[in-house]
Amino acid sequence: MKKIIKQIKNELEYLFSFVVNSYPDSSIGFRLRKNFWKKNLKKCGIAPVFMSNSEIISPELIEIGENFLLGSTGLLNAKNSKGIYIGNEVQIARGAYLEASNNKIDDINNLIMNEDTSNFGNKNYSIVIDDDVWIGSNSIIMAGTYLGKGCVVSAGSVINGKFENYSIIGGNPGRVIKKRF
């Protein structure tokens, strides 16, 4: 009986998160999502905006700074990872996808399940996005990515690796196109 009650509780929590995330982009919808994710994320700064139909998987592994925006149908997936760190003033456009879990296959002396990580603030994360970063629509950010302060990722890019501050990055695989300054 306890197992069934636990399953029902889990289903109700999932249903509630579905309703909150699907609610239209209105003042009520924005407030519902803001309160819901502030409660569930490991850390969430002031003034976050989560557009409708955006999704976060394993929010307990995600830290978000102030003035954050996640566009509609955007996805942050930290499941089976070291977590995601997102700084202040970060905008992630619609349809962008952050996948923090990945298999490392280029070293036969290392287990495939080991993943790339970046050190930030004396902690390891699977993805680090520093302050003042803009990620364009339908981009994919893979595990092991470090986007320095002020980076811009062009729409539709697939990004993996470490990028210096103020880089403009685009393509598949993502490469530095130029510096902002």
Disulfide bonds with the S-S distance in Angstrom:
none
